[in-house]
Amino acid sequence: MMSNERQVDLLVLGGGAAGMTAALTAAVLGLDVLLVEKTERVGGTSARSAGSLWVPNSRHSPPGSDSPDNALRYLRAVLGNRLDETRARAFLDAAPEMVAFLEDNSALALRAYAHHPDYRATLEGATLSGRVLEPVPFDASVLTNDFAKLRPPLPEFMLLGGMMVDRPDITHLLNARRSFSSLRYSLGLLARYGADRLRFDRGARLVMGNALVARLYYSLLRRRVPILVSTQALSLTQSEGRVTGALLQSGAGRIAVRTRAGVVLATGGFSHNLEMRRRLLPAGVSRHSPSGRPCRYAAAVTARSPSFLTSCSIAASRASSPSPRADTALFPKPWTITGLPRPCWQRSRTPQASRVFSSATMRSWPNTGSAWCDPAVSICAKRLPTVT
Ligand SMILES: Cc1cc2nc3c(=O)[nH]c(=O)nc-3n(C[C@H](O)[C@H](O)[C@H](O)COP(=O)(O)OP(=O)(O)OC[C@H]3O[C@@H](n4cnc5c(N)ncnc54)[C@H](O)[C@@H]3O)c2cc1C
């Protein structure tokens, strides 16, 4: 097989949010960088996610509302003796800097949710808002033909077969018959979507994880960072104990990349690899992950699973959980829960539910006996058990 050679400063493997962030940072710092993505589209799992970033004390937190010590107290309360304090402090120092760096040097734009409690909202150091950031909606029409190279979100995150909506949008859509401003807002969304469909095969107003990766992708294109899609890293090359590059496989053959500065591995998790899950994850975790089939997002999973939040792991096969039970969380089609009298987002107006916005909060909201859901990510839970 023909083998091409290439030399760069930095090789980044994986075109999700992590890989694109690494490539973008390297490009901003003046490195000659190459981004490599296995599939035909960039975005990875990140494109399908809610795109919420947990970054305490960023420039978007209300001034004086939080502190690194307070955030560390929260992590200590959550993690107990499993907390690696050095690593946690490094994260708490660097994450706000990362937000500022990327917003100042790229098209990334974030904002704090008005209400988004920490997952374990009753623990010491927890806050009800300010730490969780969401991507500002992005107009992907600026990507023109490259829009097709961006991985779409889950179908469940889109209305009318292609219109993404976030929490404020959903509020307006639900209130359109009661409020003139919501009606106007909703008609604006629909008109915008109609116009987009004349040019693209889905709406170009992106929110959540899709806005995050679109903003990163757009920034990479603007900086002319080369991106190889449909190209898979096969192995790393080493010399004298150092990683010196990687061997890639594309449709056109193999490419041997030599690197001056290094290789960033950002190829995502291994939720789909049963053997690695068994070998590397704690006992019990692998039980709820899919196996032998492509990643399936829309399936039932018991809320007891400690792997509930890992990407593919939330999609345990229906076979392992044939019918929803009272302690079963459904993702991402909550309205299929038998016994719910109406779409569960309407239930989110209960006082308990209005305080709860994220899927992980399910774990910290045990024994309430009530259902709640996050309309933006369509997660709904019913009488959840305590997860230890
Ligand atoms: C529905 C859903 C909602 C979520 N919501 C949130 C949230 O709100 N907040 C949050 O923090 N997390 C959330 N997550 C989890 C989050 O999406 C992931 O943790 C995150 O996207 C991982 O990013 P990544 O860049 O590491 O990996 P990915 O985005 O998966 O990117 C990895 C990329 O590497 C590529 N790749 C794999 N192997 C190779 C190879 N050999 N060579 C080249 N390329 C390769 C893959 O094709 C993929 O494009 C959610 C997940 C899901 C499924």
The ligand as an SDF file (V2000), in Angstrom:
LIG
                    3D

 53 58  0  0  0  0  0  0  0  0999 V2000
  -26.9310   13.1030   24.6280 C   0  0  0  0  0  0  0  0  0  0  0  0
  -25.6760   13.4900   25.3430 C   0  0  0  0  0  0  0  0  0  0  0  0
  -25.6550   14.6440   26.0950 C   0  0  0  0  0  0  0  0  0  0  0  0
  -24.4790   15.0130   26.7570 C   0  0  0  0  0  0  0  0  0  0  0  0
  -24.4600   16.1960   27.4250 N   0  0  0  0  0  0  0  0  0  0  0  0
  -23.3210   16.6130   28.0190 C   0  0  0  0  0  0  0  0  0  0  0  0
  -23.2580   17.8820   28.6560 C   0  0  0  0  0  0  0  0  0  0  0  0
  -24.2070   18.6470   28.6470 O   0  0  0  0  0  0  0  0  0  0  0  0
  -22.1060   18.2370   29.2550 N   0  0  0  0  0  0  0  0  0  0  0  0
  -20.9940   17.4310   29.2310 C   0  0  0  0  0  0  0  0  0  0  0  0
  -19.9560   17.8150   29.8080 O   0  0  0  0  0  0  0  0  0  0  0  0
  -21.0170   16.2090   28.6240 N   0  0  0  0  0  0  0  0  0  0  0  0
  -22.1420   15.8110   28.0030 C   0  0  0  0  0  0  0  0  0  0  0  0
  -22.1720   14.6030   27.3660 N   0  0  0  0  0  0  0  0  0  0  0  0
  -20.9220   13.8230   27.2830 C   0  0  0  0  0  0  0  0  0  0  0  0
  -20.0310   14.5000   26.2130 C   0  0  0  0  0  0  0  0  0  0  0  0
  -20.7340   14.5940   25.0030 O   0  0  0  0  0  0  0  0  0  0  0  0
  -18.7200   13.7440   25.9710 C   0  0  0  0  0  0  0  0  0  0  0  0
  -18.0690   13.5150   27.1930 O   0  0  0  0  0  0  0  0  0  0  0  0
  -17.8410   14.6040   25.0740 C   0  0  0  0  0  0  0  0  0  0  0  0
  -18.5120   14.9460   23.8920 O   0  0  0  0  0  0  0  0  0  0  0  0
  -16.5470   13.9030   24.7300 C   0  0  0  0  0  0  0  0  0  0  0  0
  -15.8560   14.7610   23.8540 O   0  0  0  0  0  0  0  0  0  0  0  0
  -14.5770   14.2610   23.0950 P   0  0  0  0  0  0  0  0  0  0  0  0
  -14.1160   15.3480   22.1860 O   0  0  0  0  0  0  0  0  0  0  0  0
  -13.6180   13.7060   24.0980 O   0  0  0  0  0  0  0  0  0  0  0  0
  -15.0830   12.9900   22.2560 O   0  0  0  0  0  0  0  0  0  0  0  0
  -16.0300   12.9440   20.9830 P   0  0  0  0  0  0  0  0  0  0  0  0
  -16.8620   14.1690   20.8710 O   0  0  0  0  0  0  0  0  0  0  0  0
  -16.7330   11.6410   20.9700 O   0  0  0  0  0  0  0  0  0  0  0  0
  -14.9940   12.9800   19.7950 O   0  0  0  0  0  0  0  0  0  0  0  0
  -14.1160   11.9060   19.5400 C   0  0  0  0  0  0  0  0  0  0  0  0
  -13.8630   11.8740   18.0540 C   0  0  0  0  0  0  0  0  0  0  0  0
  -12.7540   11.0260   17.7850 O   0  0  0  0  0  0  0  0  0  0  0  0
  -13.0120   10.3050   16.6090 C   0  0  0  0  0  0  0  0  0  0  0  0
  -12.1640    9.1170   16.6070 N   0  0  0  0  0  0  0  0  0  0  0  0
  -12.3180    7.9670   17.3010 C   0  0  0  0  0  0  0  0  0  0  0  0
  -11.3090    7.1110   17.0380 N   0  0  0  0  0  0  0  0  0  0  0  0
  -10.4980    7.7310   16.1380 C   0  0  0  0  0  0  0  0  0  0  0  0
   -9.2920    7.3630   15.4740 C   0  0  0  0  0  0  0  0  0  0  0  0
   -8.7230    6.1680   15.6700 N   0  0  0  0  0  0  0  0  0  0  0  0
   -8.7220    8.2520   14.6090 N   0  0  0  0  0  0  0  0  0  0  0  0
   -9.2950    9.4740   14.3930 C   0  0  0  0  0  0  0  0  0  0  0  0
  -10.4360    9.8600   14.9850 N   0  0  0  0  0  0  0  0  0  0  0  0
  -11.0320    9.0150   15.8590 C   0  0  0  0  0  0  0  0  0  0  0  0
  -14.5000    9.9920   16.7110 C   0  0  0  0  0  0  0  0  0  0  0  0
  -15.0490    9.6540   15.4590 O   0  0  0  0  0  0  0  0  0  0  0  0
  -15.0540   11.3050   17.2760 C   0  0  0  0  0  0  0  0  0  0  0  0
  -15.4210   12.2080   16.2520 O   0  0  0  0  0  0  0  0  0  0  0  0
  -23.3320   14.1980   26.6840 C   0  0  0  0  0  0  0  0  0  0  0  0
  -23.3530   13.0280   25.9240 C   0  0  0  0  0  0  0  0  0  0  0  0
  -24.5030   12.6900   25.2490 C   0  0  0  0  0  0  0  0  0  0  0  0
  -24.5270   11.4530   24.3990 C   0  0  0  0  0  0  0  0  0  0  0  0
  1  2  1  0
  2  3  1  0
  2 52  2  0
  3  4  2  0
  4  5  1  0
  4 50  1  0
  5  6  2  0
  6  7  1  0
  6 13  1  0
  7  8  2  0
  7  9  1  0
  9 10  1  0
 10 11  2  0
 10 12  1  0
 12 13  2  0
 13 14  1  0
 14 15  1  0
 14 50  1  0
 15 16  1  0
 16 17  1  0
 16 18  1  0
 18 19  1  0
 18 20  1  0
 20 21  1  0
 20 22  1  0
 22 23  1  0
 23 24  1  0
 24 25  2  0
 24 26  1  0
 24 27  1  0
 27 28  1  0
 28 29  2  0
 28 30  1  0
 28 31  1  0
 31 32  1  0
 32 33  1  0
 33 34  1  0
 33 48  1  0
 34 35  1  0
 35 36  1  0
 35 46  1  0
 36 37  1  0
 36 45  1  0
 37 38  2  0
 38 39  1  0
 39 40  1  0
 39 45  2  0
 40 41  1  0
 40 42  2  0
 42 43  1  0
 43 44  2  0
 44 45  1  0
 46 47  1  0
 46 48  1  0
 48 49  1  0
 50 51  2  0
 51 52  1  0
 52 53  1  0
M  END
$$$$
